[in-house]
């Protein structure tokens, strides 16, 4: 038996137990009440890297949550792989929709149910255990560095400054990220890119105070109604975004790429059944895979105002709010799109309300060329453990730091995600299949082996 697989099989129950312990830490970066948990989690990640065989580890302070760094430099002549991941997680709300406690990992039908199980604790921890396997079997053929941050879920506001200030520390030949998904375990795939992000918040104000809806209703504009109309106007009857200039910089995919995407397996019935919907929705003229990969979007992530407590309160609210995000594709700039949509909402606001709109965070789209040695090393690694070549696909999510990594460190990024689209990322009942966790650990050492081979 392969010594990597043999060591993993001998220690897989411990690997799983360690991950479950990490998942019990409520490392929610968005909530100040969890600041102590963030630090506890950072220390746990540092300790895990030490135990896995990284002789150099350090927790770096930032203006926000800490960054965990680790490295093992086996031989200066070896190529260096920089592994990026994040230990922070999304808020677990709404708690009442969870089948089990989000920070008390529950295993059911071979799946780990917990916040962060797939995004991204379960996935970055595969690399920690792969490091242990390679050090314990004395088979390291690359130098390995880790940068595990605590602010990815809030837009990585302090990571850019850290990267710019530590380019020598982070110097590498490739960046390896497992924060994406596969089509399925039967049809392995590799994301060749992720979309960018523009995230804003809008505040619409009508009267100077909440009003009695009987006394004033019909005479004063309701901010919730106005905001709803403004948002609805952002899509036309073909679900095409109507903001002037929004598509100006979109890089159109070639016919060959669209054909390859069309060849990727997609079961529409299964997709709808899993989501509990009757029909799909999206931009006319594009398939579902294209809508979530090569096309930009505008989505409402939250909308509120007025009275939302128990029972009834007949109020005409003073204010209404919405959080809106746009997923961006190559050539679109998050800064440009953010300015565009902020200006648009202020421009279309009718005179009987005032609008305040501001940016939360953003990030740029990223593409990995499939003919590169970096991508080919990942493809060979997956083929080695899955027994079939992976399909290159475009991911719909965003990893805001990717474009900055390439710019500052001058290296390519490879996405080797082992999650599934059905893992309920950012939703109640997030899960990660144990078999995916183990398969990732099994596959990652092969990437290091193939990447260390001379480029063809």
C-alpha positions as CSV (number, residue, x, y, z in Angstrom):
1,X,0.0,0.0,0.0
2,X,1.1,3.6,-0.7
3,X,2.8,4.8,2.5
4,X,0.7,8.0,2.4
5,X,-2.6,6.1,2.3
6,X,-1.3,3.6,4.9
7,X,-0.5,6.4,7.3
8,X,-3.8,8.1,6.7
9,X,-5.8,4.9,7.3
10,X,-3.9,4.3,10.5
11,X,-4.7,7.8,11.8
12,X,-8.0,8.8,10.1
13,X,-10.1,8.6,13.2
14,X,-7.7,11.0,14.9
15,X,-7.8,13.3,11.9
16,X,-11.6,13.5,12.1
17,X,-11.6,14.0,15.9
18,X,-9.2,17.0,15.5
19,X,-11.4,18.6,12.9
20,X,-14.4,18.2,15.1
21,X,-12.6,19.9,17.9
22,X,-11.8,22.8,15.6
23,X,-15.4,23.1,14.5
24,X,-16.6,23.5,18.0
25,X,-14.9,26.9,18.2
26,X,-17.4,29.6,17.1
27,X,-15.0,31.7,15.1
28,X,-17.5,34.1,13.6
29,X,-15.4,37.1,12.3
30,X,-18.5,39.3,11.7
31,X,-19.5,39.4,15.4
32,X,-17.5,41.3,18.0
33,X,-18.9,39.0,20.7
34,X,-16.8,36.2,19.2
35,X,-13.5,38.1,19.2
36,X,-12.2,35.8,22.0
37,X,-13.2,32.7,20.0
38,X,-11.4,34.0,17.0
39,X,-8.2,34.2,19.0
40,X,-8.8,30.8,20.5
41,X,-9.2,29.4,17.0
42,X,-6.1,31.1,15.7
43,X,-4.1,29.5,18.5
44,X,-5.6,26.1,17.8
45,X,-4.7,26.4,14.1
46,X,-1.1,27.3,15.0
47,X,-0.8,24.3,17.3
48,X,-2.2,22.0,14.6
49,X,0.5,23.2,12.2
50,X,3.2,22.6,14.8
51,X,1.9,19.1,15.5
52,X,1.8,18.4,11.8
53,X,5.5,19.1,11.4
54,X,5.8,22.8,10.7
55,X,8.9,23.9,12.7
56,X,8.1,27.6,12.1
57,X,4.8,29.0,13.2
58,X,3.6,32.4,14.2
59,X,0.4,34.4,14.9
60,X,0.5,37.8,13.3
61,X,-1.7,40.5,14.7
62,X,-3.7,42.8,12.4
63,X,-6.1,45.7,12.9
64,X,-8.7,43.0,13.1
65,X,-8.4,39.2,13.6
66,X,-5.0,37.4,13.6
67,X,-3.4,35.7,10.7
68,X,-1.7,32.3,11.3
69,X,1.5,31.5,9.5
70,X,3.5,28.3,9.3
71,X,6.3,26.9,7.2
72,X,8.6,24.0,6.6
73,X,11.5,24.6,4.3
74,X,12.9,21.1,3.6
75,X,15.4,22.1,0.9
76,X,16.0,25.5,-0.7
77,X,16.2,23.8,-4.1
78,X,12.6,22.5,-3.7
79,X,9.7,24.5,-5.2
80,X,7.6,26.3,-2.6
81,X,3.8,25.8,-2.2
82,X,1.8,28.5,-0.3
83,X,-1.4,27.1,1.1
84,X,-4.1,29.7,1.8
85,X,-7.2,29.1,3.9
86,X,-9.4,30.8,6.5
87,X,-10.5,29.8,10.0
88,X,-13.3,32.3,10.3
89,X,-16.9,31.2,9.6
90,X,-20.2,32.8,8.6
91,X,-22.7,33.6,11.3
92,X,-25.0,30.6,12.0
93,X,-28.3,32.5,11.9
94,X,-31.1,31.6,11.6
95,X,-30.4,29.2,14.4
96,X,-33.9,27.8,14.5
97,X,-33.4,26.2,11.0
98,X,-30.5,24.1,12.1
99,X,-31.2,20.4,12.7
100,X,-28.4,20.3,15.3
101,X,-26.3,22.9,17.0
102,X,-24.0,24.7,14.5
103,X,-21.0,24.5,16.8
104,X,-21.6,21.0,18.1
105,X,-20.5,18.9,15.1
106,X,-23.0,16.1,14.4
107,X,-22.2,13.2,12.1
108,X,-25.2,11.8,10.2
109,X,-25.2,9.6,7.1
110,X,-21.4,10.1,6.8
111,X,-21.7,13.9,6.8
112,X,-20.3,16.4,9.3
113,X,-23.0,19.0,10.1
114,X,-21.4,22.1,11.6
115,X,-20.7,25.8,10.7
116,X,-17.4,25.9,8.9
117,X,-17.3,22.1,8.2
118,X,-16.8,22.8,4.5
119,X,-16.2,26.5,4.4
120,X,-13.3,26.5,5.2
121,X,-12.1,24.6,8.3
122,X,-12.7,21.1,6.8
123,X,-11.0,22.1,3.6
124,X,-7.9,23.9,4.9
125,X,-7.4,21.2,7.6
126,X,-6.9,18.6,4.8
127,X,-3.7,20.4,4.0
128,X,-2.6,20.4,7.6
129,X,-3.1,16.6,7.7
130,X,-1.4,16.1,4.3
131,X,1.6,18.0,5.7
132,X,1.7,15.5,8.7
133,X,1.5,12.6,6.3
134,X,4.4,13.8,4.2
135,X,6.6,14.7,7.2
136,X,5.9,11.4,9.0
137,X,6.6,9.4,5.8
138,X,9.7,11.5,5.1
139,X,8.4,12.2,1.6
140,X,8.4,16.0,1.4
141,X,9.4,17.1,-2.1
142,X,8.3,20.8,-1.8
143,X,8.7,23.5,0.8
144,X,5.3,24.4,2.2
145,X,4.0,27.6,3.7
146,X,0.6,28.3,5.3
147,X,-1.3,31.5,5.6
148,X,-4.6,30.9,7.4
149,X,-6.5,34.1,7.9
150,X,-9.5,35.1,10.1
151,X,-11.3,37.6,8.0
152,X,-12.2,36.0,4.7
153,X,-15.9,36.0,5.5
154,X,-15.9,39.8,6.0
155,X,-13.9,40.6,2.9
156,X,-10.3,40.1,4.1
157,X,-9.9,43.8,5.1
158,X,-6.5,43.4,6.6
159,X,-4.9,40.7,4.5
160,X,-3.9,42.9,1.6
161,X,-1.8,45.1,3.9
162,X,-0.2,42.0,5.4
163,X,0.6,40.5,2.0
164,X,2.2,43.7,0.8
165,X,4.3,44.0,3.9
166,X,5.4,40.3,3.9
167,X,6.1,39.5,0.2
168,X,9.5,37.9,1.1
169,X,7.9,35.8,3.9
170,X,5.2,34.6,1.5
171,X,7.4,34.1,-1.5
172,X,6.3,30.9,-3.3
173,X,6.0,29.2,-6.7
174,X,2.3,28.5,-6.5
175,X,-0.6,29.2,-4.2
176,X,-2.9,26.3,-3.4
177,X,-6.4,26.9,-2.2
178,X,-9.2,24.5,-1.1
179,X,-12.2,26.7,-0.6
180,X,-14.2,25.6,-3.7
181,X,-16.3,22.7,-4.8
182,X,-16.5,19.7,-7.1
183,X,-19.3,18.7,-9.4
184,X,-19.5,15.3,-7.5
185,X,-17.3,12.5,-6.2
186,X,-18.3,10.6,-9.3
187,X,-17.4,13.6,-11.6
188,X,-14.4,15.4,-10.1
189,X,-13.8,18.9,-11.3
190,X,-11.4,21.8,-10.7
191,X,-12.5,25.4,-10.5
192,X,-10.4,27.4,-13.0
193,X,-11.7,30.7,-11.6
194,X,-13.8,32.5,-9.1
195,X,-16.0,35.5,-9.5
196,X,-15.3,38.9,-8.0
197,X,-17.6,40.7,-5.5
198,X,-19.1,44.0,-4.9
199,X,-21.1,44.3,-1.7
200,X,-23.1,47.4,-0.7
201,X,-25.8,48.5,1.7
202,X,-28.7,50.9,1.0
203,X,-30.7,53.0,3.5
204,X,-33.9,54.6,2.3
205,X,-35.5,57.3,4.5
206,X,-38.9,58.7,4.2
207,X,-40.6,60.5,7.1
208,X,-38.5,61.6,10.1
209,X,-40.1,59.0,12.4
210,X,-42.3,55.9,12.2
211,X,-45.9,56.8,11.5
212,X,-49.4,55.4,12.2
213,X,-50.2,53.5,9.0
214,X,-53.9,54.4,9.3
215,X,-53.4,58.1,9.8
216,X,-50.6,58.6,7.3
217,X,-50.9,55.6,5.0
218,X,-51.7,56.6,1.4
219,X,-50.4,60.1,1.9
220,X,-46.7,59.4,2.7
221,X,-44.3,57.2,0.7
222,X,-43.4,54.0,2.5
223,X,-39.6,53.5,2.3
224,X,-40.0,49.7,2.1
225,X,-42.3,50.0,-0.9
226,X,-39.9,52.5,-2.6
227,X,-36.8,50.4,-1.9
228,X,-38.6,47.3,-3.2
229,X,-39.4,49.1,-6.5
230,X,-35.9,50.4,-6.8
231,X,-34.5,46.9,-6.4
232,X,-37.0,45.3,-8.8
233,X,-36.0,47.8,-11.5
234,X,-32.5,46.5,-11.6
235,X,-33.6,43.5,-13.7
236,X,-35.6,43.5,-16.9
237,X,-38.1,40.9,-18.1
238,X,-35.1,38.7,-19.3
239,X,-33.4,39.0,-15.9
240,X,-30.8,41.1,-17.5
241,X,-29.3,43.7,-15.1
242,X,-30.4,47.2,-16.2
243,X,-27.8,49.4,-14.5
244,X,-26.2,51.4,-17.3
245,X,-22.7,50.3,-18.1
246,X,-22.8,47.2,-15.9
247,X,-21.8,44.8,-18.7
248,X,-19.4,47.1,-20.5
249,X,-16.2,45.3,-19.3
250,X,-17.5,41.7,-19.2
251,X,-15.1,39.3,-20.9
252,X,-17.3,37.1,-23.1
253,X,-16.5,33.4,-23.0
254,X,-15.5,31.7,-26.2
255,X,-17.8,29.3,-28.0
256,X,-15.3,26.5,-27.1
257,X,-15.5,27.4,-23.4
258,X,-19.3,27.5,-23.5
259,X,-19.3,24.1,-25.2
260,X,-17.1,22.6,-22.5
261,X,-19.4,24.0,-19.8
262,X,-22.4,22.5,-21.6
263,X,-20.6,19.1,-21.5
264,X,-20.3,19.2,-17.7
265,X,-23.0,16.9,-16.1
266,X,-26.0,18.8,-14.8
267,X,-29.2,17.2,-13.7
268,X,-31.8,19.9,-13.6
269,X,-34.4,17.8,-11.9
270,X,-32.1,16.8,-9.1
271,X,-30.9,20.4,-8.8
272,X,-34.5,21.7,-8.4
273,X,-35.5,18.9,-6.0
274,X,-32.5,19.5,-3.8
275,X,-33.5,23.2,-3.5
276,X,-37.2,22.6,-3.2
277,X,-38.1,24.8,-6.2
278,X,-40.4,24.3,-9.2
279,X,-38.5,26.4,-11.8
280,X,-35.1,27.8,-12.4
281,X,-34.6,31.6,-12.8
282,X,-31.8,33.5,-14.5
283,X,-30.5,35.6,-17.3
284,X,-32.2,34.6,-20.6
285,X,-29.9,32.9,-23.2
286,X,-27.6,31.2,-20.7
287,X,-27.6,27.8,-19.0
288,X,-27.5,27.3,-15.3
289,X,-23.8,26.5,-15.3
290,X,-23.1,29.6,-17.3
291,X,-25.3,31.8,-15.1
292,X,-23.3,30.7,-12.0
293,X,-19.9,30.8,-13.6
294,X,-19.3,33.1,-16.5
295,X,-22.1,35.7,-16.0
296,X,-22.2,38.6,-13.5
297,X,-25.2,38.8,-11.1
298,X,-27.0,41.2,-8.7
299,X,-28.6,39.7,-5.7
300,X,-30.4,41.0,-2.6
301,X,-28.8,39.4,0.5
302,X,-31.0,41.0,3.1
303,X,-33.9,43.5,3.3
304,X,-35.6,44.9,6.3
305,X,-37.6,47.8,7.8
306,X,-40.6,48.6,10.0
307,X,-41.9,46.2,12.6
308,X,-40.7,42.5,12.4
309,X,-41.4,41.4,16.0
310,X,-44.1,39.1,17.2
311,X,-47.7,40.0,16.6
312,X,-48.9,43.1,14.8
313,X,-47.9,46.7,14.8
314,X,-49.5,48.9,12.1
315,X,-46.6,51.2,11.4
316,X,-45.5,53.1,8.3
317,X,-41.7,52.9,8.8
318,X,-39.3,55.8,8.6
319,X,-36.5,53.7,7.1
320,X,-35.9,50.6,4.9
321,X,-32.6,48.8,4.4
322,X,-31.1,46.3,2.0
323,X,-27.8,44.5,1.5
324,X,-26.9,43.8,-2.1
325,X,-24.1,41.9,-3.7
326,X,-22.9,41.6,-7.3
327,X,-20.8,38.7,-8.4
328,X,-18.3,39.8,-11.1
329,X,-16.5,38.1,-14.0
330,X,-13.2,38.7,-15.7
331,X,-12.4,42.3,-16.7
332,X,-15.0,43.7,-14.3
333,X,-13.5,45.9,-11.6
334,X,-15.1,45.7,-8.1
335,X,-14.2,49.4,-7.5
336,X,-15.9,50.5,-10.7
337,X,-19.0,48.3,-10.2
338,X,-19.4,49.4,-6.6
339,X,-19.2,53.1,-7.6
340,X,-21.7,52.4,-10.4
341,X,-24.3,50.7,-8.3
342,X,-24.0,53.2,-5.5
343,X,-24.5,56.1,-7.9
344,X,-27.4,54.2,-9.6
345,X,-29.5,53.8,-6.5
346,X,-29.0,57.4,-5.5
347,X,-30.0,58.5,-9.1
348,X,-33.2,56.4,-9.3
349,X,-34.4,57.4,-5.9
350,X,-37.7,59.4,-6.2
351,X,-37.8,62.9,-4.5
352,X,-40.1,61.7,-1.7
353,X,-37.3,59.6,-0.1
354,X,-33.6,60.1,0.5
355,X,-31.0,57.4,-0.1
356,X,-27.7,56.7,1.7
357,X,-25.7,53.9,0.1
358,X,-22.2,52.7,1.1
359,X,-19.7,49.9,0.4
360,X,-19.1,46.9,2.6
361,X,-16.3,45.1,0.7
362,X,-15.3,43.8,-2.7
363,X,-12.8,41.6,-4.6
364,X,-11.7,40.9,-8.1
365,X,-12.5,37.9,-10.3
366,X,-9.7,35.4,-11.0
367,X,-8.9,32.8,-13.7
368,X,-6.3,30.0,-13.7
369,X,-5.0,28.9,-17.2
370,X,-5.6,25.2,-17.7
371,X,-2.4,24.7,-19.8
372,X,-0.2,25.8,-16.9
373,X,2.1,23.4,-14.9
374,X,0.2,24.5,-11.8
375,X,-3.2,23.4,-13.1
376,X,-1.9,20.2,-14.7
377,X,-0.3,19.2,-11.4
378,X,-3.7,19.5,-9.7
379,X,-5.4,17.6,-12.5
380,X,-2.9,14.7,-12.3
381,X,-3.3,14.6,-8.5
382,X,-7.0,14.2,-8.8
383,X,-6.8,11.7,-11.6
384,X,-4.4,9.7,-9.3
385,X,-6.9,9.2,-6.5
386,X,-10.3,9.5,-8.4
387,X,-9.2,7.3,-11.3
388,X,-10.5,9.9,-13.9
389,X,-9.5,13.3,-15.2
390,X,-11.2,16.3,-13.6
391,X,-13.4,18.7,-15.6
392,X,-12.4,22.3,-15.5
393,X,-15.3,24.6,-14.4
394,X,-15.8,28.2,-13.4
395,X,-16.8,28.7,-9.7
396,X,-19.6,31.0,-8.8
397,X,-18.3,32.1,-5.4
398,X,-15.6,34.7,-4.6
399,X,-12.3,34.6,-2.9
400,X,-11.5,38.3,-2.7
401,X,-7.7,38.0,-2.1
402,X,-6.8,36.0,-5.2
403,X,-6.1,38.9,-7.6
404,X,-4.0,40.6,-5.0
405,X,-2.0,37.4,-4.3
406,X,-1.0,37.1,-8.0
407,X,-0.2,40.8,-8.3
408,X,2.0,41.0,-5.1
409,X,3.6,37.6,-5.2
410,X,3.7,37.1,-9.0
411,X,2.5,33.5,-8.8
412,X,-0.5,31.5,-10.1
413,X,-3.3,30.1,-7.9
414,X,-4.7,26.6,-8.1
415,X,-8.1,25.7,-6.6
416,X,-8.4,22.2,-5.3
417,X,-11.7,22.2,-3.6
418,X,-13.4,19.0,-2.3
419,X,-16.7,20.4,-1.2
420,X,-20.0,20.1,-3.0
421,X,-22.5,22.8,-4.1
422,X,-25.0,21.1,-1.9
423,X,-23.0,21.6,1.3
424,X,-25.2,24.5,2.4
425,X,-22.4,27.0,2.5
426,X,-23.5,30.2,4.4
427,X,-26.8,28.5,5.2
428,X,-28.2,26.5,8.0
429,X,-27.1,22.8,8.2
430,X,-23.7,23.3,6.5
431,X,-22.1,19.9,6.0
432,X,-19.0,18.2,4.7
433,X,-18.9,14.6,3.7
434,X,-16.3,12.6,5.6
435,X,-15.3,10.8,2.5
436,X,-14.6,14.1,0.8
437,X,-12.4,15.2,3.8
438,X,-10.4,11.9,3.5
439,X,-10.2,12.1,-0.2
440,X,-8.8,15.6,-0.1
441,X,-6.1,14.5,2.4
442,X,-5.3,11.5,0.1
443,X,-5.0,13.7,-3.0
444,X,-3.0,16.7,-1.8
445,X,0.4,14.9,-1.4
446,X,0.1,14.0,-5.1
447,X,-0.2,17.7,-6.0
448,X,3.1,18.3,-4.2
449,X,4.7,15.4,-6.0
450,X,3.6,16.4,-9.5
451,X,4.3,20.1,-8.9
452,X,7.9,19.2,-7.8
453,X,8.5,17.4,-11.1
454,X,10.2,19.4,-13.8
455,X,7.8,21.4,-15.9
456,X,7.2,19.9,-19.3
